[in-house]
């Protein structure tokens, strides 16, 4: 598994790149998950140490 994060200043094309690379990686057989930071933080806050999915709200 490889992860990618794109920190940087506003309006520099981070989302554009993610939207371009994600579908290409999926076509090549990779799993792709695109989350905005607030959703990622919510998911991490609900993460379980046993690796099971967090219950949906």
FENKA-V717811 format. One line per field, one symbol per residue. ss: DSSP state (H for helix, E for strand, - for the rest). psi: psi as a letter, one per 30 degrees, with the letter a starting at -180 (. if undefined). Layout:
ss: ???
psi: ???
This chain:
ss: -------------HHHHHHHHHHHHHH---------HHHHHHHHH------------
psi: kklkkillllhggeeeeefeeeeeeefgglkkkjkleeeeeeeefgkkffflkkkk.
